[in-house]
Amino acid sequence: MAERNEVDWVSRFADEVIAEAERRGSGKPIVCASGLSPSGPIHLGNLREVMTPHLVADEIRRRGYECVHLLSWDDYDRFRKVPAGVDPSWAEHIGKPLTTVPAPTGSPYATWAEHFKAPMVAALKELGIEVHGISQTERYTSGAYRDQILLAMRERGRIDAVLGRYRTKAKPGAVVPQGADEASQEAALAAAEGSGAATEDDGATAAGYFPYKPYCSFCDKDTTTVTSYDEETTEMSYVCANGHAETVLLSEHNRGKLVWKVDWPMRWAYEGVVFEPSGVDHSSPGSSFVVGGQLVREVFGQDPPIGPMYAFVGISGMAKMSSSRGAVPTPADALEIMEAPVLRWLYARRRPNQSFKIAFDQEIYRLYDEWDTLGRKIEDGSAPPADVAAFGRAARTATGELPRTPRPVPYRTLASIVDVTTGHEEQILRILRDLDPAHPVSSLAEVRPRLDRAQAWVETKMDADQRTQVREEPDTALLAGLGDTERNMLRLLLEGLDAHWSLEGLTELVYGVPKLQQGLSLDAPPTPEIKVAQRAFFALLYHLLVGGDTGPRLPTLLLAVGAARIRKLLSA
Ligand SMILES: [Zn+2]
């Protein structure tokens, strides 16, 4: 048992969480938690907020314990600003809950919150991450937190004192690794901002300290100030910056929320959270996690969760993306170019406090090579235990296997085939069949979904100068300077095209033309002299077709280029 539990960071946290849950002795399923704000696109950087507790919760389930992974949607947060690209008239909604702001124009969803939740929910499903989603709007407006809100208001003096211990300390902010490029820094800041917490006021008013902030009953905005509160009757008065005023009974009022630094520990206690990690922006001195740890003990009577700080996740190939698309990528963007197990693996193999980068550039070739190498080592039993564990966490969850590509043809090979065929499925399949004639790929399904990911990568991420550029016009200068032997070889190739229009046929033809030129048959065994002539002939073809010394395999290239264009480019 001990041996198994020390395999990796996930096992160690699972040990701690199980021990802590047993110490608390609630008798209920163990609770791991994450929180996300649907205030805008949910960036790939925020995936660690969900992936870290997912992996721990999954390990706990694998050991046979009941475990719930709560995903709290902070959709009752205020709409803070109108992002670039959205109609400026949305400014009239600033200060309203995200669930009452209309979705951006053209969205199939009714509200801002639903619009930004939906792609994340879909991505989590594809990643095999099972969560129990909680809408904070639903919780607050149903009065679920009534007792906790009344308690916090009763204990407001104590809360104010705890917050006061930290108010003079430095303001927390996003921590970005040294040397991160500008675009990655932007992503880190955007990810930190996503919580919406760092800049929120903590409830201090001229009339005293109140941890509860109502949304105005008249204009729906949180530009309100509590002016008085009577603990006996729970009568609360507030004024609104838009000139509204109201007196309500807090024991019946369901339009408002606790300020973030009180809201978070309240929910730890309400849900009995045992594990919830936090980003670096929430873990510095005076930050929400530290203050929340004090408040949950002193006000809500529970211990704080085990809460490791997780480090920044960067993106390689980011600078290019942000300039071309104006936005940092989301988990859905990553899943377009890599399979779910590979994305899971990136998180599983690194401890939460280690930062790493997710490859959107050509580094993805190496990432996939490493993944395939590990897969082979696991098959032959030579992988170290920690690597076996990480692979297992990536490839399956407690409830089952994630979809995997049956034939793991190297990603770089698939990308090259897609590039040269410009995604033509019939040609892709024909080329794939030729890769390993002894065990031919018989359908594209065998190489999917990896093929689709490689195709998306080529189409959206591959550098223009990496793409195979077939010449538009013949290289007339080169053609004019050719000698009789070369001209004759090109003619033999063009004459043979129609009869050899298959991958195999073209292979025979391109290798055979130098033989025909020397008076031998197409299938004559190659001599050293023939091999030299073949290499020279291939170099000539590359220059004439793609303007370089090398390129994709010639038969592949010829099939992709098409007979008419070949004739145009090679006719001397
Ligand atoms: Zn108002």
Residues whose N, C-alpha, C, O or C-beta is under 5 A from the ligand:
A	BS01	ZN	C216 F218 C219 C240 N242 H244
